[in-house]
Amino acid sequence: MATVVDWPPQVLAAAALKFTTPVGAFLWMPEVEFPCLVGRVFMDLSSRFQDGRMIRTSQIIRLQEERGWTIAITFSGSYYLLVHEGENPFLGQTRLFRSNPGDAVSNLH
């Protein structure tokens, strides 16, 4: 039986844009689990992941901005466009930052 996946409107809006960086997938509501990101993946061009699946990326080696969006580049060579409901919390960052060791890991979306 096929599963219906609700695509967040923000992901659909981001998918309509043209980027010069080769975006391989969209990562919805990513959260830092240093040195990686965790979030729901959509439109994975490599077909490794089904739409809406919760994933943990490989190590993030760099963050870059394009058109006000942040693209995470992983150790394994993947490029994820980071998509959020509101403002981009990664704006202006070029790398992930480790949270304090005593900080609790936030809930996944």
PDB file as gemmi writes it, atoms N, CA and C in Angstrom:
CRYST1    1.000    1.000    1.000  90.00  90.00  90.00 P 1                      
ATOM      1  N   MET A   1       0.845  -1.172   0.000  1.00  0.00           N  
ATOM      2  CA  MET A   1       0.000   0.000   0.000  1.00  0.00           C  
ATOM      3  C   MET A   1       0.893   1.239   0.000  1.00  0.00           C  
ATOM      4  N   ALA A   2       0.601   2.183  -0.844  1.00  0.00           N  
ATOM      5  CA  ALA A   2       1.374   3.418  -0.930  1.00  0.00           C  
ATOM      6  C   ALA A   2       1.077   4.305   0.272  1.00  0.00           C  
ATOM      7  N   THR A   3       2.089   5.030   0.698  1.00  0.00           N  
ATOM      8  CA  THR A   3       1.948   5.950   1.809  1.00  0.00           C  
ATOM      9  C   THR A   3       1.865   7.368   1.271  1.00  0.00           C  
ATOM     10  N   VAL A   4       0.908   8.124   1.764  1.00  0.00           N  
ATOM     11  CA  VAL A   4       0.779   9.521   1.367  1.00  0.00           C  
ATOM     12  C   VAL A   4       1.677  10.350   2.273  1.00  0.00           C  
ATOM     13  N   VAL A   5       2.507  11.187   1.667  1.00  0.00           N  
ATOM     14  CA  VAL A   5       3.409  12.045   2.419  1.00  0.00           C  
ATOM     15  C   VAL A   5       2.945  13.483   2.249  1.00  0.00           C  
ATOM     16  N   ASP A   6       2.747  14.163   3.374  1.00  0.00           N  
ATOM     17  CA  ASP A   6       2.409  15.581   3.324  1.00  0.00           C  
ATOM     18  C   ASP A   6       3.698  16.372   3.137  1.00  0.00           C  
ATOM     19  N   TRP A   7       3.805  17.058   2.023  1.00  0.00           N  
ATOM     20  CA  TRP A   7       4.981  17.868   1.743  1.00  0.00           C  
ATOM     21  C   TRP A   7       4.781  19.245   2.359  1.00  0.00           C  
ATOM     22  N   PRO A   8       5.672  19.664   3.226  1.00  0.00           N  
ATOM     23  CA  PRO A   8       5.541  20.998   3.805  1.00  0.00           C  
ATOM     24  C   PRO A   8       5.560  22.059   2.700  1.00  0.00           C  
ATOM     25  N   PRO A   9       4.700  23.072   2.798  1.00  0.00           N  
ATOM     26  CA  PRO A   9       4.668  24.107   1.757  1.00  0.00           C  
ATOM     27  C   PRO A   9       6.004  24.828   1.596  1.00  0.00           C  
ATOM     28  N   GLN A  10       6.774  24.934   2.677  1.00  0.00           N  
ATOM     29  CA  GLN A  10       8.080  25.585   2.597  1.00  0.00           C  
ATOM     30  C   GLN A  10       9.043  24.776   1.723  1.00  0.00           C  
ATOM     31  N   VAL A  11       8.938  23.441   1.780  1.00  0.00           N  
ATOM     32  CA  VAL A  11       9.774  22.581   0.934  1.00  0.00           C  
ATOM     33  C   VAL A  11       9.373  22.762  -0.526  1.00  0.00           C  
ATOM     34  N   LEU A  12       8.080  22.794  -0.789  1.00  0.00           N  
ATOM     35  CA  LEU A  12       7.608  22.992  -2.162  1.00  0.00           C  
ATOM     36  C   LEU A  12       8.054  24.348  -2.705  1.00  0.00           C  
ATOM     37  N   ALA A  13       8.002  25.381  -1.866  1.00  0.00           N  
ATOM     38  CA  ALA A  13       8.441  26.716  -2.291  1.00  0.00           C  
ATOM     39  C   ALA A  13       9.937  26.715  -2.599  1.00  0.00           C  
ATOM     40  N   ALA A  14      10.730  26.060  -1.759  1.00  0.00           N  
ATOM     41  CA  ALA A  14      12.181  25.989  -1.985  1.00  0.00           C  
ATOM     42  C   ALA A  14      12.497  25.200  -3.251  1.00  0.00           C  
ATOM     43  N   ALA A  15      11.732  24.162  -3.514  1.00  0.00           N  
ATOM     44  CA  ALA A  15      11.969  23.324  -4.693  1.00  0.00           C  
ATOM     45  C   ALA A  15      11.708  24.081  -5.990  1.00  0.00           C  
ATOM     46  N   ALA A  16      10.914  25.132  -5.932  1.00  0.00           N  
ATOM     47  CA  ALA A  16      10.602  25.909  -7.131  1.00  0.00           C  
ATOM     48  C   ALA A  16      11.725  26.880  -7.500  1.00  0.00           C  
ATOM     49  N   LEU A  17      12.694  27.060  -6.602  1.00  0.00           N  
ATOM     50  CA  LEU A  17      13.792  27.997  -6.840  1.00  0.00           C  
ATOM     51  C   LEU A  17      14.936  27.318  -7.587  1.00  0.00           C  
ATOM     52  N   LYS A  18      15.717  28.117  -8.282  1.00  0.00           N  
ATOM     53  CA  LYS A  18      16.908  27.626  -8.982  1.00  0.00           C  
ATOM     54  C   LYS A  18      18.137  27.991  -8.157  1.00  0.00           C  
ATOM     55  N   PHE A  19      18.979  26.998  -7.894  1.00  0.00           N  
ATOM     56  CA  PHE A  19      20.215  27.214  -7.149  1.00  0.00           C  
ATOM     57  C   PHE A  19      21.401  26.872  -8.042  1.00  0.00           C  
ATOM     58  N   THR A  20      22.508  27.587  -7.863  1.00  0.00           N  
ATOM     59  CA  THR A  20      23.714  27.244  -8.619  1.00  0.00           C  
ATOM     60  C   THR A  20      24.425  26.056  -7.989  1.00  0.00           C  
ATOM     61  N   THR A  21      24.265  25.896  -6.678  1.00  0.00           N  
ATOM     62  CA  THR A  21      24.833  24.743  -5.971  1.00  0.00           C  
ATOM     63  C   THR A  21      23.971  23.522  -6.273  1.00  0.00           C  
ATOM     64  N   PRO A  22      24.587  22.369  -6.516  1.00  0.00           N  
ATOM     65  CA  PRO A  22      23.816  21.163  -6.865  1.00  0.00           C  
ATOM     66  C   PRO A  22      23.117  20.542  -5.658  1.00  0.00           C  
ATOM     67  N   VAL A  23      21.941  21.044  -5.319  1.00  0.00           N  
ATOM     68  CA  VAL A  23      21.181  20.539  -4.171  1.00  0.00           C  
ATOM     69  C   VAL A  23      20.709  19.120  -4.475  1.00  0.00           C  
ATOM     70  N   GLY A  24      21.064  18.181  -3.588  1.00  0.00           N  
ATOM     71  CA  GLY A  24      20.697  16.782  -3.791  1.00  0.00           C  
ATOM     72  C   GLY A  24      19.439  16.366  -3.064  1.00  0.00           C  
ATOM     73  N   ALA A  25      19.035  17.152  -2.047  1.00  0.00           N  
ATOM     74  CA  ALA A  25      17.832  16.837  -1.274  1.00  0.00           C  
ATOM     75  C   ALA A  25      17.499  18.040  -0.395  1.00  0.00           C  
ATOM     76  N   PHE A  26      16.273  18.035   0.106  1.00  0.00           N  
ATOM     77  CA  PHE A  26      15.806  19.084   1.002  1.00  0.00           C  
ATOM     78  C   PHE A  26      15.655  18.472   2.389  1.00  0.00           C  
ATOM     79  N   LEU A  27      16.224  19.125   3.406  1.00  0.00           N  
ATOM     80  CA  LEU A  27      16.151  18.621   4.775  1.00  0.00           C  
ATOM     81  C   LEU A  27      15.232  19.538   5.568  1.00  0.00           C  
ATOM     82  N   TRP A  28      14.069  18.996   5.944  1.00  0.00           N  
ATOM     83  CA  TRP A  28      13.015  19.747   6.624  1.00  0.00           C  
ATOM     84  C   TRP A  28      13.252  19.781   8.123  1.00  0.00           C  
ATOM     85  N   MET A  29      13.241  20.983   8.681  1.00  0.00           N  
ATOM     86  CA  MET A  29      13.371  21.221  10.120  1.00  0.00           C  
ATOM     87  C   MET A  29      14.602  20.524  10.716  1.00  0.00           C  
ATOM     88  N   PRO A  30      15.774  20.737  10.124  1.00  0.00           N  
ATOM     89  CA  PRO A  30      16.971  20.062  10.633  1.00  0.00           C  
ATOM     90  C   PRO A  30      17.380  20.569  12.009  1.00  0.00           C  
ATOM     91  N   GLU A  31      17.871  19.645  12.806  1.00  0.00           N  
ATOM     92  CA  GLU A  31      18.399  19.973  14.126  1.00  0.00           C  
ATOM     93  C   GLU A  31      19.819  19.448  14.212  1.00  0.00           C  
ATOM     94  N   VAL A  32      20.631  20.163  14.962  1.00  0.00           N  
ATOM     95  CA  VAL A  32      22.035  19.785  15.093  1.00  0.00           C  
ATOM     96  C   VAL A  32      22.176  18.645  16.082  1.00  0.00           C  
ATOM     97  N   GLU A  33      22.802  17.575  15.640  1.00  0.00           N  
ATOM     98  CA  GLU A  33      23.323  16.507  16.497  1.00  0.00           C  
ATOM     99  C   GLU A  33      24.782  16.412  16.103  1.00  0.00           C  
ATOM    100  N   PHE A  34      25.556  17.315  16.656  1.00  0.00           N  
ATOM    101  CA  PHE A  34      26.936  17.538  16.243  1.00  0.00           C  
ATOM    102  C   PHE A  34      27.711  16.233  16.105  1.00  0.00           C  
ATOM    103  N   PRO A  35      28.390  16.056  15.002  1.00  0.00           N  
ATOM    104  CA  PRO A  35      28.673  16.976  13.895  1.00  0.00           C  
ATOM    105  C   PRO A  35      27.742  16.785  12.696  1.00  0.00           C  
ATOM    106  N   CYS A  36      26.536  16.299  12.952  1.00  0.00           N  
ATOM    107  CA  CYS A  36      25.587  15.964  11.882  1.00  0.00           C  
ATOM    108  C   CYS A  36      24.315  16.790  12.025  1.00  0.00           C  
ATOM    109  N   LEU A  37      23.404  16.591  11.092  1.00  0.00           N  
ATOM    110  CA  LEU A  37      22.063  17.154  11.169  1.00  0.00           C  
ATOM    111  C   LEU A  37      21.056  16.021  11.118  1.00  0.00           C  
ATOM    112  N   VAL A  38      19.924  16.220  11.786  1.00  0.00           N  
ATOM    113  CA  VAL A  38      18.826  15.257  11.761  1.00  0.00           C  
ATOM    114  C   VAL A  38      17.585  16.011  11.305  1.00  0.00           C  
ATOM    115  N   GLY A  39      16.852  15.417  10.369  1.00  0.00           N  
ATOM    116  CA  GLY A  39      15.628  16.032   9.878  1.00  0.00           C  
ATOM    117  C   GLY A  39      14.925  15.114   8.899  1.00  0.00           C  
ATOM    118  N   ARG A  40      13.814  15.575   8.372  1.00  0.00           N  
ATOM    119  CA  ARG A  40      13.060  14.790   7.383  1.00  0.00           C  
ATOM    120  C   ARG A  40      13.521  15.183   5.984  1.00  0.00           C  
ATOM    121  N   VAL A  41      13.806  14.183   5.186  1.00  0.00           N  
ATOM    122  CA  VAL A  41      14.341  14.419   3.846  1.00  0.00           C  
ATOM    123  C   VAL A  41      13.222  14.367   2.804  1.00  0.00           C  
ATOM    124  N   PHE A  42      13.325  15.248   1.823  1.00  0.00           N  
ATOM    125  CA  PHE A  42      12.385  15.282   0.703  1.00  0.00           C  
ATOM    126  C   PHE A  42      13.165  15.449  -0.592  1.00  0.00           C  
ATOM    127  N   MET A  43      12.627  14.872  -1.668  1.00  0.00           N  
ATOM    128  CA  MET A  43      13.172  15.013  -3.023  1.00  0.00           C  
ATOM    129  C   MET A  43      14.648  14.631  -3.105  1.00  0.00           C  
ATOM    130  N   ASP A  44      15.000  13.503  -2.533  1.00  0.00           N  
ATOM    131  CA  ASP A  44      16.376  13.014  -2.572  1.00  0.00           C  
ATOM    132  C   ASP A  44      16.689  12.521  -3.984  1.00  0.00           C  
ATOM    133  N   LEU A  45      17.546  13.234  -4.691  1.00  0.00           N  
ATOM    134  CA  LEU A  45      17.864  12.884  -6.073  1.00  0.00           C  
ATOM    135  C   LEU A  45      18.610  11.557  -6.196  1.00  0.00           C  
ATOM    136  N   SER A  46      19.267  11.126  -5.117  1.00  0.00           N  
ATOM    137  CA  SER A  46      19.995   9.852  -5.162  1.00  0.00           C  
ATOM    138  C   SER A  46      19.070   8.657  -4.952  1.00  0.00           C  
ATOM    139  N   SER A  47      17.833   8.919  -4.563  1.00  0.00           N  
ATOM    140  CA  SER A  47      16.826   7.870  -4.289  1.00  0.00           C  
ATOM    141  C   SER A  47      17.210   6.955  -3.130  1.00  0.00           C  
ATOM    142  N   ARG A  48      18.089   7.416  -2.248  1.00  0.00           N  
ATOM    143  CA  ARG A  48      18.434   6.619  -1.067  1.00  0.00           C  
ATOM    144  C   ARG A  48      17.319   6.632  -0.036  1.00  0.00           C  
ATOM    145  N   PHE A  49      16.617   7.761   0.059  1.00  0.00           N  
ATOM    146  CA  PHE A  49      15.623   7.939   1.112  1.00  0.00           C  
ATOM    147  C   PHE A  49      14.260   8.271   0.525  1.00  0.00           C  
ATOM    148  N   GLN A  50      13.217   7.710   1.136  1.00  0.00           N  
ATOM    149  CA  GLN A  50      11.849   8.041   0.749  1.00  0.00           C  
ATOM    150  C   GLN A  50      11.490   9.415   1.298  1.00  0.00           C  
ATOM    151  N   ASP A  51      10.603  10.103   0.602  1.00  0.00           N  
ATOM    152  CA  ASP A  51      10.158  11.416   1.056  1.00  0.00           C  
ATOM    153  C   ASP A  51       9.546  11.332   2.447  1.00  0.00           C  
ATOM    154  N   GLY A  52       9.965  12.257   3.310  1.00  0.00           N  
ATOM    155  CA  GLY A  52       9.434  12.332   4.661  1.00  0.00           C  
ATOM    156  C   GLY A  52      10.173  11.491   5.675  1.00  0.00           C  
ATOM    157  N   ARG A  53      11.166  10.730   5.228  1.00  0.00           N  
ATOM    158  CA  ARG A  53      11.904   9.869   6.159  1.00  0.00           C  
ATOM    159  C   ARG A  53      12.834  10.705   7.038  1.00  0.00           C  
ATOM    160  N   MET A  54      12.893  10.355   8.315  1.00  0.00           N  
ATOM    161  CA  MET A  54      13.807  11.000   9.251  1.00  0.00           C  
ATOM    162  C   MET A  54      15.200  10.428   9.010  1.00  0.00           C  
ATOM    163  N   ILE A  55      16.179  11.310   8.793  1.00  0.00           N  
ATOM    164  CA  ILE A  55      17.544  10.842   8.561  1.00  0.00           C  
ATOM    165  C   ILE A  55      18.527  11.594   9.440  1.00  0.00           C  
ATOM    166  N   ARG A  56      19.690  11.020   9.551  1.00  0.00           N  
ATOM    167  CA  ARG A  56      20.845  11.669  10.167  1.00  0.00           C  
ATOM    168  C   ARG A  56      21.894  11.745   9.071  1.00  0.00           C  
ATOM    169  N   THR A  57      22.373  12.940   8.784  1.00  0.00           N  
ATOM    170  CA  THR A  57      23.359  13.107   7.727  1.00  0.00           C  
ATOM    171  C   THR A  57      24.718  12.596   8.187  1.00  0.00           C  
ATOM    172  N   SER A  58      25.638  12.481   7.254  1.00  0.00           N  
ATOM    173  CA  SER A  58      27.026  12.275   7.651  1.00  0.00           C  
ATOM    174  C   SER A  58      27.549  13.617   8.167  1.00  0.00           C  
ATOM    175  N   GLN A  59      28.774  13.655   8.597  1.00  0.00           N  
ATOM    176  CA  GLN A  59      29.344  14.857   9.197  1.00  0.00           C  
ATOM    177  C   GLN A  59      29.223  16.053   8.250  1.00  0.00           C  
ATOM    178  N   ILE A  60      28.769  17.170   8.808  1.00  0.00           N  
ATOM    179  CA  ILE A  60      28.663  18.408   8.036  1.00  0.00           C  
ATOM    180  C   ILE A  60      30.041  19.066   8.021  1.00  0.00           C  
ATOM    181  N   ILE A  61      30.578  19.254   6.817  1.00  0.00           N  
ATOM    182  CA  ILE A  61      31.903  19.875   6.727  1.00  0.00           C  
ATOM    183  C   ILE A  61      31.825  21.374   6.452  1.00  0.00           C  
ATOM    184  N   ARG A  62      30.681  21.822   5.904  1.00  0.00           N  
ATOM    185  CA  ARG A  62      30.562  23.239   5.590  1.00  0.00           C  
ATOM    186  C   ARG A  62      29.095  23.611   5.388  1.00  0.00           C  
ATOM    187  N   LEU A  63      28.784  24.850   5.754  1.00  0.00           N  
ATOM    188  CA  LEU A  63      27.485  25.450   5.443  1.00  0.00           C  
ATOM    189  C   LEU A  63      27.747  26.612   4.495  1.00  0.00           C  
ATOM    190  N   GLN A  64      26.904  26.749   3.493  1.00  0.00           N  
ATOM    191  CA  GLN A  64      27.037  27.904   2.609  1.00  0.00           C  
ATOM    192  C   GLN A  64      25.660  28.475   2.325  1.00  0.00           C  
ATOM    193  N   GLU A  65      25.625  29.751   1.993  1.00  0.00           N  
ATOM    194  CA  GLU A  65      24.364  30.433   1.736  1.00  0.00           C  
ATOM    195  C   GLU A  65      24.183  30.695   0.252  1.00  0.00           C  
ATOM    196  N   GLU A  66      22.942  30.593  -0.154  1.00  0.00           N  
ATOM    197  CA  GLU A  66      22.582  30.956  -1.513  1.00  0.00           C  
ATOM    198  C   GLU A  66      21.137  31.433  -1.503  1.00  0.00           C  
ATOM    199  N   ARG A  67      20.925  32.641  -1.987  1.00  0.00           N  
ATOM    200  CA  ARG A  67      19.583  33.220  -2.085  1.00  0.00           C  
ATOM    201  C   ARG A  67      18.862  33.275  -0.735  1.00  0.00           C  
ATOM    202  N   GLY A  68      19.617  33.427   0.364  1.00  0.00           N  
ATOM    203  CA  GLY A  68      19.021  33.491   1.692  1.00  0.00           C  
ATOM    204  C   GLY A  68      18.749  32.139   2.325  1.00  0.00           C  
ATOM    205  N   TRP A  69      19.114  31.072   1.637  1.00  0.00           N  
ATOM    206  CA  TRP A  69      18.942  29.711   2.137  1.00  0.00           C  
ATOM    207  C   TRP A  69      20.305  29.156   2.536  1.00  0.00           C  
ATOM    208  N   THR A  70      20.315  28.153   3.400  1.00  0.00           N  
ATOM    209  CA  THR A  70      21.561  27.506   3.795  1.00  0.00           C  
ATOM    210  C   THR A  70      21.619  26.115   3.199  1.00  0.00           C  
ATOM    211  N   ILE A  71      22.787  25.786   2.659  1.00  0.00           N  
ATOM    212  CA  ILE A  71      23.037  24.465   2.095  1.00  0.00           C  
ATOM    213  C   ILE A  71      24.120  23.810   2.936  1.00  0.00           C  
ATOM    214  N   ALA A  72      23.833  22.609   3.434  1.00  0.00           N  
ATOM    215  CA  ALA A  72      24.794  21.846   4.229  1.00  0.00           C  
ATOM    216  C   ALA A  72      25.510  20.863   3.313  1.00  0.00           C  
ATOM    217  N   ILE A  73      26.834  20.867   3.387  1.00  0.00           N  
ATOM    218  CA  ILE A  73      27.654  19.961   2.585  1.00  0.00           C  
ATOM    219  C   ILE A  73      28.262  18.941   3.535  1.00  0.00           C  
ATOM    220  N   THR A  74      28.068  17.661   3.220  1.00  0.00           N  
ATOM    221  CA  THR A  74      28.492  16.593   4.124  1.00  0.00           C  
ATOM    222  C   THR A  74      29.835  15.993   3.717  1.00  0.00           C  
ATOM    223  N   PHE A  75      30.414  15.261   4.647  1.00  0.00           N  
ATOM    224  CA  PHE A  75      31.669  14.547   4.417  1.00  0.00           C  
ATOM    225  C   PHE A  75      31.537  13.577   3.252  1.00  0.00           C  
ATOM    226  N   SER A  76      30.358  12.982   3.098  1.00  0.00           N  
ATOM    227  CA  SER A  76      30.149  12.000   2.025  1.00  0.00           C  
ATOM    228  C   SER A  76      29.834  12.660   0.677  1.00  0.00           C  
ATOM    229  N   GLY A  77      29.757  13.998   0.650  1.00  0.00           N  
ATOM    230  CA  GLY A  77      29.546  14.706  -0.605  1.00  0.00           C  
ATOM    231  C   GLY A  77      28.107  15.072  -0.916  1.00  0.00           C  
ATOM    232  N   SER A  78      27.204  14.905   0.036  1.00  0.00           N  
ATOM    233  CA  SER A  78      25.802  15.278  -0.180  1.00  0.00           C  
ATOM    234  C   SER A  78      25.609  16.773   0.059  1.00  0.00           C  
ATOM    235  N   TYR A  79      24.637  17.339  -0.647  1.00  0.00           N  
ATOM    236  CA  TYR A  79      24.268  18.746  -0.505  1.00  0.00           C  
ATOM    237  C   TYR A  79      22.795  18.806  -0.122  1.00  0.00           C  
ATOM    238  N   TYR A  80      22.514  19.274   1.096  1.00  0.00           N  
ATOM    239  CA  TYR A  80      21.143  19.370   1.594  1.00  0.00           C  
ATOM    240  C   TYR A  80      20.752  20.836   1.736  1.00  0.00           C  
ATOM    241  N   LEU A  81      19.621  21.206   1.139  1.00  0.00           N  
ATOM    242  CA  LEU A  81      19.072  22.534   1.368  1.00  0.00           C  
ATOM    243  C   LEU A  81      18.271  22.461   2.664  1.00  0.00           C  
ATOM    244  N   LEU A  82      18.593  23.326   3.622  1.00  0.00           N  
ATOM    245  CA  LEU A  82      17.954  23.302   4.939  1.00  0.00           C  
ATOM    246  C   LEU A  82      16.701  24.172   4.906  1.00  0.00           C  
ATOM    247  N   VAL A  83      15.560  23.563   5.221  1.00  0.00           N  
ATOM    248  CA  VAL A  83      14.267  24.246   5.112  1.00  0.00           C  
ATOM    249  C   VAL A  83      13.588  24.273   6.481  1.00  0.00           C  
ATOM    250  N   HIS A  84      13.072  25.450   6.846  1.00  0.00           N  
ATOM    251  CA  HIS A  84      12.436  25.659   8.149  1.00  0.00           C  
ATOM    252  C   HIS A  84      11.061  26.278   7.971  1.00  0.00           C  
ATOM    253  N   GLU A  85      10.263  26.206   9.037  1.00  0.00           N  
ATOM    254  CA  GLU A  85       8.939  26.843   9.017  1.00  0.00           C  
ATOM    255  C   GLU A  85       9.055  28.356   9.021  1.00  0.00           C  
ATOM    256  N   GLY A  86       9.989  28.865   9.788  1.00  0.00           N  
ATOM    257  CA  GLY A  86      10.139  30.312   9.935  1.00  0.00           C  
ATOM    258  C   GLY A  86      11.486  30.780   9.421  1.00  0.00           C  
ATOM    259  N   GLU A  87      12.105  31.639  10.205  1.00  0.00           N  
ATOM    260  CA  GLU A  87      13.406  32.187   9.825  1.00  0.00           C  
ATOM    261  C   GLU A  87      14.471  31.101   9.802  1.00  0.00           C  
ATOM    262  N   ASN A  88      15.490  31.325   8.999  1.00  0.00           N  
ATOM    263  CA  ASN A  88      16.597  30.384   8.853  1.00  0.00           C  
ATOM    264  C   ASN A  88      17.558  30.529  10.035  1.00  0.00           C  
ATOM    265  N   PRO A  89      17.596  29.563  10.968  1.00  0.00           N  
ATOM    266  CA  PRO A  89      18.471  29.681  12.136  1.00  0.00           C  
ATOM    267  C   PRO A  89      19.949  29.490  11.802  1.00  0.00           C  
ATOM    268  N   PHE A  90      20.254  29.016  10.605  1.00  0.00           N  
ATOM    269  CA  PHE A  90      21.642  28.785  10.212  1.00  0.00           C  
ATOM    270  C   PHE A  90      22.220  29.952   9.412  1.00  0.00           C  
ATOM    271  N   LEU A  91      21.419  30.972   9.162  1.00  0.00           N  
ATOM    272  CA  LEU A  91      21.843  32.102   8.351  1.00  0.00           C  
ATOM    273  C   LEU A  91      23.097  32.741   8.947  1.00  0.00           C  
ATOM    274  N   GLY A  92      24.100  32.942   8.119  1.00  0.00           N  
ATOM    275  CA  GLY A  92      25.344  33.561   8.571  1.00  0.00           C  
ATOM    276  C   GLY A  92      26.375  32.589   9.107  1.00  0.00           C  
ATOM    277  N   GLN A  93      26.023  31.322   9.245  1.00  0.00           N  
ATOM    278  CA  GLN A  93      26.975  30.325   9.747  1.00  0.00           C  
ATOM    279  C   GLN A  93      27.675  29.634   8.584  1.00  0.00           C  
ATOM    280  N   THR A  94      28.942  29.307   8.788  1.00  0.00           N  
ATOM    281  CA  THR A  94      29.689  28.549   7.785  1.00  0.00           C  
ATOM    282  C   THR A  94      30.003  27.137   8.269  1.00  0.00           C  
ATOM    283  N   ARG A  95      29.673  26.874   9.529  1.00  0.00           N  
ATOM    284  CA  ARG A  95      29.889  25.534  10.085  1.00  0.00           C  
ATOM    285  C   ARG A  95      28.900  25.302  11.217  1.00  0.00           C  
ATOM    286  N   LEU A  96      28.768  24.026  11.607  1.00  0.00           N  
ATOM    287  CA  LEU A  96      27.916  23.697  12.756  1.00  0.00           C  
ATOM    288  C   LEU A  96      28.672  23.988  14.038  1.00  0.00           C  
ATOM    289  N   PHE A  97      27.942  24.327  15.069  1.00  0.00           N  
ATOM    290  CA  PHE A  97      28.545  24.568  16.370  1.00  0.00           C  
ATOM    291  C   PHE A  97      28.057  23.525  17.350  1.00  0.00           C  
ATOM    292  N   ARG A  98      28.983  23.046  18.166  1.00  0.00           N  
ATOM    293  CA  ARG A  98      28.649  22.065  19.200  1.00  0.00           C  
ATOM    294  C   ARG A  98      27.937  22.793  20.327  1.00  0.00           C  
ATOM    295  N   SER A  99      26.829  22.211  20.792  1.00  0.00           N  
ATOM    296  CA  SER A  99      26.132  22.795  21.936  1.00  0.00           C  
ATOM    297  C   SER A  99      26.880  22.404  23.202  1.00  0.00           C  
ATOM    298  N   ASN A 100      26.535  23.036  24.294  1.00  0.00           N  
ATOM    299  CA  ASN A 100      27.175  22.704  25.566  1.00  0.00           C  
ATOM    300  C   ASN A 100      26.892  21.258  25.929  1.00  0.00           C  
ATOM    301  N   PRO A 101      27.890  20.542  26.496  1.00  0.00           N  
ATOM    302  CA  PRO A 101      27.700  19.121  26.815  1.00  0.00           C  
ATOM    303  C   PRO A 101      26.503  18.842  27.707  1.00  0.00           C  
ATOM    304  N   GLY A 102      26.115  19.787  28.549  1.00  0.00           N  
ATOM    305  CA  GLY A 102      24.993  19.578  29.451  1.00  0.00           C  
ATOM    306  C   GLY A 102      23.639  19.844  28.816  1.00  0.00           C  
ATOM    307  N   ASP A 103      23.642  20.409  27.614  1.00  0.00           N  
ATOM    308  CA  ASP A 103      22.378  20.720  26.938  1.00  0.00           C  
ATOM    309  C   ASP A 103      21.666  19.451  26.516  1.00  0.00           C  
ATOM    310  N   ALA A 104      20.372  19.438  26.704  1.00  0.00           N  
ATOM    311  CA  ALA A 104      19.576  18.294  26.244  1.00  0.00           C  
ATOM    312  C   ALA A 104      19.406  18.385  24.737  1.00  0.00           C  
ATOM    313  N   VAL A 105      19.319  17.242  24.102  1.00  0.00           N  
ATOM    314  CA  VAL A 105      19.046  17.209  22.669  1.00  0.00           C  
ATOM    315  C   VAL A 105      17.579  17.552  22.483  1.00  0.00           C  
ATOM    316  N   SER A 106      17.298  18.489  21.585  1.00  0.00           N  
ATOM    317  CA  SER A 106      15.907  18.893  21.377  1.00  0.00           C  
ATOM    318  C   SER A 106      15.120  17.808  20.666  1.00  0.00           C  
ATOM    319  N   ASN A 107      13.806  17.904  20.764  1.00  0.00           N  
ATOM    320  CA  ASN A 107      12.931  16.913  20.137  1.00  0.00           C  
ATOM    321  C   ASN A 107      12.999  17.005  18.630  1.00  0.00           C  
ATOM    322  N   LEU A 108      12.824  15.877  17.982  1.00  0.00           N  
ATOM    323  CA  LEU A 108      12.779  15.846  16.528  1.00  0.00           C  
ATOM    324  C   LEU A 108      11.393  16.225  16.065  1.00  0.00           C  
ATOM    325  N   HIS A 109      11.291  16.770  14.870  1.00  0.00           N  
ATOM    326  CA  HIS A 109       9.999  17.189  14.299  1.00  0.00           C  
ATOM    327  C   HIS A 109       9.479  16.118  13.398  1.00  0.00           C  
TER     328      HIS A 109                                                      
END                                                                             
